[in-house]
Amino acid sequence: MKYHLSLITIISIVLISVSTGALITKNISNVGSEPDWFDIEVDFEDGTNSYTLIEVDEGDNNEEQVITEVLHVFKFTSINPSGVITWDFGDGASGIGESVNHSYSEPGTYRIRATSIDSEKIQSSALWVIVNFAAFVESDNMECECAPTAKDTVIDITPLTNGNEISGFVRAEHDGSSESCSLRNPLQECHLRIIIQTTNNGEIISNDVIYDENFRSNEVVIDFELTGLMLEEGEGLQIRLETDQLRDWHKPYTEWIMSAPSY
């Protein structure tokens, strides 16, 4: 919080009553001229938008996607304002008023600029905020492509601008609808393949396999981290989950966070 104390001048004036001739003393408080400065502040400089996707399986492999998005709300306040205050939030949106709220639909680093306009002067002040992004996806059961009810398990990731980082993990958990992974013979071990794919206008242009192993546990967790992203216009990222076992029934959970660069 920032505070400014205005100069207060106390003037004692002695008045003489015309009707009675008595002396009357009054204290009058005069506020001195406002200093030539103007500033803004924000309640929190960092905020995180959250994204949740849950696939609901009704037994027909036509999963319903339930998506919940929560955008962080920033509160911006002007300090020592005079006249009309206008705001430029750095994402193409604007506002007006001494105190305003704003949310950003995309993660990133934004420069906020406020302008104070009155009859005598125009003043402006600026600050930066960071918007991160946290995501959680609960996919339906992953199945081998050769299975009669096969489907692809693909999780879309929307990356930030070049140079930002994406880190997270994939957890594949046995759903209990087939025998435990720990009870399988060596030829029927559970298997998981995780591929980070780069796309260009929806077409896959590169594959980076980060995990491709058999396992005998009912849960496997794989961490991943992507740094120094150098994506061109129209390119994107997605995670593809595969298994080579016909009887693998694992429910994947994927979480990741995208951190905007500091300013």
N, C-alpha and C positions, 0 to 999 in steps of 0.2 A: 504494500500500500504506500502511496505517496501523498504527502500533505503539504500545504502551503499556507502560511499565516499571513493574512493581509495586514497592512499597516493601519492601525486605528489611532486617530487623533482625537483626544478628548479636549474640548474647548469649554471653558467655563464662561458663561455670559451673565453679566449682572444687569438686570432690568429694573427699572423704576416704575412702579405702578402709578399711572396718572391719577386714578381715582382715589387711592389711599396714601400715596407717597411712600409705601412700604418697599423694602428691598426684596426682590425675588431672584433667587439663584437657580439656574438650570444647567445640567450637563447634557451636551449634545454630542453624539457619536457620529463622526464623519468617516466614511470608508475612503481611504486613499485610492488613487488610480491603480487598476489591476496591472500586475507585472506582465511583461511581454513574453509569455511562454504558454505552451499548450502541450499536453501529453496524453497518452492512452495506456491502458493496461488490460490484461486478460487474466481470467481466474486461474487457468492452467495453460502453460505453454505447450504441453504434450497431451494429445488425446488419441484414443484408439477406437476405431470403428470395428464392430463385430459382425460376423457372418456365420450362420448355422444352416446346414442343409441336412435333412433327414430323409432317407428313402423309406417309404412305407410299402411293404410287400403284401399284397393281397392274394398271393398264390398264383398269379398269372404272369409273372415276370414283367408286368407293365407297372413298374413302381411309380407311386405318386411322390413327387418331390415337395417337401415342406421346407420353405426357405424363410428364415428370419434374419433381418438386417437391423442393426441398431447403430445409428450415427452419433458420434460424440458431439455434444453441444458446447460450444465455446461462448463465454459471456465477455463481451468487450465493453469497457467503460472509459469515457473521456474524463480527463482531469483538468480542472480550471477552464471549462469550455466557455466560449462566448459566441453568441449568434447560433447559426444553424450548423449542425455536425453531420457530415456525410461520410460514408464508409465505402471503401473498396476492399473486398475480401480476398482478392488475388486469384479467384477462380471464375471471374466473370460476373459474379453477383455483387450487389451493392445494398446499402441500407442507409437509414437516416435516423437520428436521435442521439441523445447523450449516452444512452446505454442500449446495446443491441445484442442479440443472440444469433449465432450462425453455425451451421453444420456443413461439413464437406463430404460429398459423395465419393470422392476418390482420395486415397492416401497420398501423402506427399508433404512437401515443405512449402508454406504459403507466406507471402508478405502482405500484411494488412496495413492499409494507409487510411488515416482519418483526416478530414479537412474541416477547419473551423472558419466560418465566414460571417463577418458582421459588417457594419457600415464603414468601419475604419481600417480593417486589415483582414488578410487571409493567412491562416496558419495551418500547418500540417504536421503530422507525427506518424511514425510507422513502427511496427514490430513484426516478429516472425512467430508462427506456430507450426508444430509438427503433427501430422496426422498419420498414425500407424494403422495396421490392419491385422486383426486376428480372426482366423477361420477354423471351423470345425465341421467335418463332414462324416456322417454315419451312413455308410453304403450298405446295400443289401448283400446277401451272401454271394461270395465270389465263387464262380464255377469254371471248370475247364471248358475251353472252346468246343471240345468235341462232345460235351454232354448234351443230351436231348433238350435241356432247358437252358442252354448256354446264353450268356450275355457278357458284354464287355464291362469291366469295372474301370471307368476312367473318371478322374477328378480334375476338373479345370482349375487352373491357377491363373489369376490375373496379375501379372507382375507390375512393379512400379517402373519408373524411368530408369535408364541405365545407371549402374553404379550402386543400386540399392541391394539389400540382402533379403533372402527368404530362407527361413529355417523352420524345421518342424519334424514331425515323425509320422510313421504309418504303423498302426497296430492291427494285426490280423488275429482275431480271437475265434477259437472253435465254438460253434453255436450249439453243439451237443446233439445234432440230428443224425450223426453217424458215429462210428466207434472213435474213441479217444485217439489222438495222435500217438500217445505213448504206448498204445497197445498194438499198433500196426507193425507188420513185418517189414524188413528192410526194403522190399520191393514196392511197398505201398506207403512209404513215408510221406508225410505232408510236405508240400512244396509251395514256395512263393517266389515270384519274380516281380521286381519293382523297377519300372522304367520311367525316367524323366524324359519327356518328349517335347521337342520344340516344334511348333506349328507355324505355318505361313498361310494366312487366310483359310485356316481349317485343315490344310494338308500337312501331314507329318514330314518334316525335313531332317530331323535328327533324333537319335535314340541314345540315351545314356543309361545303361543298366547299373543300378546301384545295389541290387541284391538279387541273387539267383541261387537259392540253396534249398536242400531238403532239411526238415527238422522233425523232432519227435515230441515237441511240447504243444500244449493247447493254445499258446499265445506266443507271438513273436513281435518284437518292436524294433523298427529300423529308423534311425535318425537320418535326416538329410539337411544339407545346407548349400544354398546357391548364392554365390557372391559375384560381384563385378558383372552383372548382367549387361550384355551388349545386344539388345534386341532391336531389330529394324522395324519400321512401320508395318503393321499388319501381323507381326509375329506374336506368339503367345507360348505358354507353358501348360503342360498337363502331366498328371501322374497316371500311369497305366499299371494295373495289378493283374497278374496272370498266375495260373497254376497248371501244372502238367498232370495232376492227379484227378481222375474222374470223380472220385468220392470225396474230394476236399470240400468241406462246407465251413468256410471261415468268414466271419463278418468283419470287414475292414473299418477302422476308424482312422481318420487322417486329420491332423491338426497342423497349422502353420501360422507364422506371423511374419508380416512384411514390415520392416523398419525403414522409415524415411531417413535420409541423411540429415545430420545436424547442420545448422547454419553457422 
